[in-house]
Amino acid sequence: MRPRVIAVTGTPGTGKTALARELSLLLRYRRVDVHKLALSLSRKSGGMGKSENYDSIRRTMVVDIRQLNSVLISLIKAEKKASGLIIDSHMSHFLPSRYVDLCVVATCSLRTLKRRLEDRHYDVRKVRENLDAEVFETCLVEAQEAGHGVFVVDTTRRSPRSTALSVCRAAGLL
């Protein structure tokens, strides 16, 4: 039997990592931090985040989604005996829907998102880009277009624990 796979996605700053950590603890699932995975693979093989694929204006690594998906699918297939995986990334919804049982999209108010991004010292342009992505519900729309079963959670006024509990209850995981 294939492990239960939950993709947690959303605009950077919406609370997806805190939510993914809580889901991982509640469900005893392994959490895959895609950002750390991409950095690790980049260092080892010159792969997904090669230096020539660094966007210096946006100060971010440009990731090859096909290569990332290939690595994530290999991890999913290798976890056959594990209880499940939480894939934590604003890119996790790019995984083919046949490998994901539930796609959780984290969202929050624009005011909260702006504050969180500024607290991270994001450049003004990057803050604007992420606010635009949240306004246009980019992660949600892309997840729906990819055919994922989507569950949207607003993290504005709720703790990560409370949000994770509501996801688990709604998805019948507890």
N, C-alpha and C positions, 0 to 999 in steps of 0.2 A: 504494500500500500504506500502511495506517495505521501510524504509528510505534508502537514498543513502548512501552507505558505501565506503569510500576510504581508502585503506591501504597504508600507506607511510612507505616504508622499505628501507634498504640499510645498508652497512657496517657502524659501529659506526664511526662518524666523517665526514660523507659525506654531512651533512647538512639537514638530514631528519626532525629534530625537528623544525628548523627554517622554513623549507618549510611547514611542517604541521601546524605551527602557522599561517603562512600567508594564507594558504588555508582555515583554519578555519575562519579567519577574512573576507576574500573575499566572502566566500560562506555562512557565518553565520551558520556553522556546529559546533557541539560540538567536541572538540578534546579530545581523550582519550590518556593520557600519560601512556603507558603500563608499563614502568619502575616504576612509582609512584604507579600504581595500584597493581603491583606484590609486592612491598614493603609493601603497606598497608594491603593487604590480608595476607601476610606472618606474619606480626605482630599480626593481629587479630586471625588467625586460625592456625598458625604454618604450613601454606599451601605451596604455590608455591616456596617459597624461604627459607625453613627450614634451621636452622643453620647446620644440617648435610649435607645439599646440597650446602654448600658454598665451592667453589674451591679456596683454599688459595693460590695456586701457581699462578693462573690467576687473583686472587682477584676479583672474581665475583660470583654472586648468580647463582645457577643452577636451572632453571625454568622447571617445569613440563608442557610441551606444551599442553598436553590433558586438564589439569586442567585450564591452562590459556585460552585455546580456549573455554572451557565450560563457564567461566566467561564472556569472550568477546561476545560470542553468546547470552548469557542472556542479556547483555547490548544492543546488536543490536535489539533483539526482544522487549525489553522494550521501545525502542525509536520510536515506531510506529508513534507517532504524531509529532515527531521532523523532521526538514528538512533533517538532515543527520548527519553522524559521520565521523570523521577522526581518524583512528587508527594509532597511532604514535609509531613505534617500529621496531627494526631490526628483530623482530620475527613476525611482523604482516602478513607476507606472508604465515605463517603456518595456518592461518584461512582457513577453507574450502572455495573454490572459490564460492560456491553457496551463501555465505553471503557477498561477496565483489563484488562491481560493477566495481571498478577500483583499480589496484595495481600500485602505483607509486614507482619506484625504483630510489633512489637518488644515484648518483655516482660523483666522482671528480677525478682529477689527483692524482697520487701517491705522488707527491711532496707536494701538498696541504694537502692531507690526513695525511701524515707523520707529517707535521707541526702542524696541528690541534690536532692530538693525543698527540704529545709531549707537546703542550701548555696545555693540560689537565693532564699532568704529568703521562701519561700511562707508565707502565713498558716497557722496551725494548722488552721483549718477546710478550707482548700484542700488541705493535705497529706492530711488525713483523707479528703476527697472523692476525691482521686486514688488513695489506697491502696485505698479501697472499689472504685473502678473497676477496679483491677488484680486485686483478689480475685475480683470477679465477671466478669472477662475481658470487660468491656464492649465494647472495640474488636473483639476477636475474634468475639464473638457477633454484633455488628452487621454485621461484614464477611461472616460466613457467611450471615446472614439476607438480606443484599443479593445473595447469589449469587456472591460473589467466589471465585476460586481462591486459597486462603490458604496462606501459608507462615509458620510461627511460628518466631521466633528469640529465644533467651534471651541477653541482653547482659550478664548479671551478671558473668561471669568471662572474657569474651572481648573483645579489642580490636575497635573498629569495623571495622578492615581485615580481621581474621580472620572476623568475622561476615559482612561483605559478600562475601568469597570463598566462604564456605559457601553463601550464598544463590545466588550466580552458578553455582556447581557444581551445586547441587541443581536449579536451574531450567534448566540447560543453556545458560547465557548466555556461558560462556567457552569 
